[in-house]
Amino acid sequence: MTTPEFNVKSAPAGAIKTASGLEYVIVSPNPDGAVITPKDWILVHYSGWTTDGNCFDTSTDGAPAVFPIEQLIDGMREALCLCRTGEKMRVWIPEDLAYKGVRGMPQGTLVFEFRVIDIVTPKAPPLEVPADAIKLHDGLAYRIDKRGPGERTIMPEDIVNIDFNGWRQTTGEMFHSSMQMGEPLVGEVHKFFPGFRETLVFGHAGDEMTVWVPQPYGVDPKGDYVPGVLVFTVVIHEVTQAPEPLPAPDDVAAAPADAVVTKTGLASKVLTVGDGKMHPTSRSRVRVHYTGWTTDGKMFDSSVLRGEPSEFGLNQVIAGWTEGVQLMVEGETRRFWIPEALAYRGMAGAPAGMLVFDVTLLAIL
């Protein structure tokens, strides 16, 4: 946390005091900056202290924060609407304009220093699908509003860094925003929630898009069900091309004759003999490296390509893994042919059919 560069105990003699009891000083004026209104969102660096000099919150250790003005405490709302973009402000907020004695929150008069970078109020998109949007299946649609510099179309396995805002079509209410949450959405496109993964593959690095997501896709980015059509504005900041997938083994289509098959139909073959003596149990936590393919040779996941082993409990994975890894010892690499009934059982969005995994048991934790 940051140490104040000024006396936080009380406002200086030249501070302006408002009718509400707020006191403030504009440290770095910018008369040409934009005026902030109560409906704006702002991009800001800030620090907050109690009057004994204790810093209880700051953005200066990382990226600036995005604040919707109307969601702030009374004193912050009033103060920031007295500031312009590009200005630095110090403000003393009495308790009745701050957290009003709420348990667990900073108490007494609070002191903030704000450096307002810009106004970033999201512009609401058209709630109905416009004529120039590209219509896909089941009412899903998208439009590229601003073309970015990226030359290559995004692929499902690419890793993207995006910001988004989401509105409900029925009410025009914004219900979710990565900007407000303070972190972009980062991940492989094919692992995103329905609606995004089908439309981002038409975008490029730097594009700004609007996406209309109807039922049956009605989930928000957190995975929660939301009824009705959702409308998203999306900014694609970065696209990282996925590494080349690891080649599938020659016997990926079916288990060979020398594979061992259990009563459940799980087949496996030891590729590298391990040096461990113990087998994990169904409740053990393990560290593994693995790669998975469908029987047509398509790789769908690999800790090896990510360069980082995975850790999980054997009671938290698909049944084929729970059963199969118990056959192994530390240091062993084994190939598994897992029938669909022991894998994802036709779950929407998951790899379908029999799956083939090469698994190395690194450690029983």
N, C-alpha and C positions, 0 to 999 in steps of 0.2 A: 504494500500500500504506500501511497505517496505522502510525503511530508509537505505541509502548506508552506508557501513562500511568503506568506503575509500573516498578520495577526488575526486569527479567527475568533478571538474572544468577543469582539464587538466590531460593528461597522465603523469605518473611519469617519472623521468629522465631515468630509465632503460628500458622504453617501446621500443618495436621494431616498427619501422615505415616502412610501405610498400611503393612501388612506387605509389600507388593510393592515399596515404595520410592517410590511416588507421593506427591507433596505437593500440598495444595490449600488454598484459602481461599474460603469463601463470602462474596463481597463484599456482595451484597444478599440477605439471607435472605427466604424466603417460606414460613413454616411451614405455611401452609394450601395450598400448592401440591401437585399430584399427584406421587406417587412414580414415578420412571422405572424400568422393568424392562428386562432384557436383550432382550426380544422387541419392545419399543416402537420406533416411529419418532418422531422429534422434529423440531419446527420450531425452528430455532435461528439466531441470529447468532453469528459466531465470528471470531476472528483467531488466527493462529499465528505464533510467532517462534522463532528460534534464540536461544541465550543471549547472543549478541552484538548483539541488537536488530534483526536482519534479519527483516522480515515476509515469510513465504513463501506465505501464503494468508490470505484474508479474505473474508467475505460482506458486510462493512459498506459496500461500494461499490454494492450492489444489493439484491436481494430476499434474505430469509433462506433458509437451506438446509434441506433435508429429509434427515435421516440415519436410516437403519435402524441401530439400536445394534449389532446383531450383525455388521455389516459393517465396523465401525470397527477401528482399531488397538487393541491390548490396553489401553493406558493411557487412551484416550478412552472405551472401553467401561466400564472401571472407574470413571472419574471421573464420567461422566454419570449413572451409576446411584447416585451419592452426592448427586445434585442433585435439586431439585424444580422443577416448572414455575414460571416467574416469577422464578427466582433467577439471579444472575450469579455465576459461578465463575471463579477463576484456578487453573490447575493446571500443575505442573512434572512432566513425564513423562520418566523416564530412558530412555536409548536402547534398553534391552532390552525396554521396553514400547511403543516407538515403531516406527521403521522398521528397527532392528537392523542398521544399516550397509548397507542395500540401495542399490546404486549409483543415482544420479539422484534419490534422495529426501533430504529434510532430515536432517542428521546430528546426532548427539549428543542431549543433553537438549533437549526441545521444550517450549515454554511456550504454553498456550492460554488465551484468555479466552472463555467461553461465556455467552451470555444465552439461556436456554431459554424459548421463547415458549409452546409448547404440545406436547402429545402428539397426533400425527396418524396413529397406527397404522391402516393400511387395514383395514377389516372385510371379511373374505372373503365373497363373495356365494354364493348357492346354486349349486352346480356343475351340478345338473340343472335343466332348464327347469321352473319351477313352474307350477301350474295357472292362476295369475292373470296369467301372461305373455301378451303378444300374439304369436301365432305368424304369421310371414310365410311366404315360400316357401323350399323346400329346407332346412327346419329352422331357419332364421334366426328369432330371437325377441328381444323386448325387453320391459322393464317400466319404467315411470316410478315410481321409489321415493319421490321427493319432488317435488312440483310447485312450480316457481319462479314468480316474479312476471310473467314474460313473457307477453304476451297473444297474440302472433302466432306461429304455427307456423313453424319454420325452413324456409327454401326451399333448394333445391340450390345456388343461386348465392350464398347468404349466406356471410359470413366468420364463423367461430365461434372462440372461445377456450375450450378444454376441457382438463381434467386427467383422466387415466384411470389405472387399474391393470388389469393383465391376468393371468389365471390359466389354467393348463392344467387341463382338466376331468379328465383321466385321473389326475393326481397331486395336484391341489390346490396345485401349486407356482406362486407368482407368478413370471412370467418377464419382465415389463416394467412400468415405471411412469414416467409423465411427472413425477410428484412427485419421484421419486428422481433423475431426469435434471436436475431443476432448472429446467425450462421447459415451459410448456403447449404443447399442439398447437394451432397457429393456421393457418387456411386456409379455402379455399372447400370447402363440404361435398362437392360433386360430384367433387372431386379427391382426397378421402380414399380410403383403402384399402377394399376390399370388406368389407361388414359394417357399417362405420361410416356410409358414405354412404347406405345404405338405411334405417338406423334413426334417425339424427339428425334426419331430416326430420319425425319425429313428436314431436320435443321442442320446448322453449321455453327462453328465457333463464332461467337459475337452476335448471333441472331437474337432478335426479340420477337416473341411469338405470342399469340393468343390461342388458347385451347378450350374447346367446349366439350365437357365430359358428361354425357348423360347416363342414365341407368342403361344397362346393368353395371356400369362402372362406378357407381356413386360412393366412393370412399375418398376421404381426404388424405393428405400426405402422411398422416400419422397412422393410417390404417383403420380409422374409425368410420363407421357407416354414416353417410350423410344423404338424406333423401333429395331427389330432384337433380336438375342439371347444375353442374358446377362450372364456373368460368375462371380460367387462370391466365394471368399474364406471366410470361417466362422470359428471363434474360439468361442466355447461355454464355457464361463467362469463359470457361476453359473446356477443352476437349482433349483428353489424353488417350491416344490410340492404344487399344488393348494389345498386349504382346501376342505373338503367334502362339496358337494353342499347341499343347504337347501332342505329338502323334499318337494315335490310338494303337494299342497292341494288335498283333496279327489275329489273335483269337477273340477279338471284342464281340463278334457276332454271336458266339455261343461258347459255353464252357467246353474245354477239350476233354478227351476221354480220360486223361490222368488227373482231372480235378476231383476233389473229394466233395461229395454231396451229402448234406445233412437231411434229416427227416423233414425239415420245413421246405426243402428245395434250394437252400443256399449252397452255392458251389464256390470252392476256393482252391487256390494252388499256391504253395510257398515259393516265392521267387528268391528270397535271401533268408537264410537261416539266422535266427537271432541268438544272442548269447545270454538272454535272461532266463531265469528259473521259474518265475511266477507268472501266472495268468491273471489278467484283470477279472473282476466280477462284474455283474450287471449294474452295480452301483458305483463302480470305480470311476475316477476322473483320470483322463489320459491326455497325453500330448502326442500328436501324430502329424505326419505329412501325408498328403493324399492328392490324387487326381481322379476325377470321375468322367466317364464317357457314356453316351447312349450307344446302343448296339449298332447304329449306323456310323459310328466312329466320331461323333461330334463331342468334343470336350465341353462340359458345362460348368466345371468348377475345378480349381486347383490351388491348394496352399503352396505348392512348389513354385508356381508362377508368381504368386504374391510374395514369395521369399520369406514367409513367416509361418511357423507351425500353428496348428489350431489346438485349442484345449477345450474339452467338454466332458460332461458326465455321460456314461454309456446308457443312462436311463433318460437321456434328453435327445436322442437321435433316432433315426429310422430303425425299424426292427432288425433289418439285415446287418446294420452296424453293431447294434447291441449284441446280437448273437455272434457275429463274425469276429469282432475284435477280442472277444473272450477266448478265442482259439489261439491267440497270438502270445508271444513273449517279447520283451523289450529287445530292440534291434532287428526284429523280423520285418520283412516286407512280404505282403501277401496280396494276391489278386482275387477279388470277389466278383462273382456274378450273382446279382441280387434280383430275384424275381419281383415283379411289380407289387405283389401282395406283401412283400417285406420292405418295399421302398415307399413311394409316395402315393400308391393306390389311386392313381388317376386324379390327384389333387390339382385343381386349376392353377396354372402358372408354374408348376413344378415339373422337372424332367419326367417324361412318361416312359412306360414299359420297363423292361429289365435294364438295370444299370450295372456298369462295370467300374470297379474302383481298384486302383493300386494304393495300398495303405502301408505306411511304415510306422510301427509303434515305437516312438522315441522314448517314452517314459510312462510309467504308471505313477500317478501323483498321489 
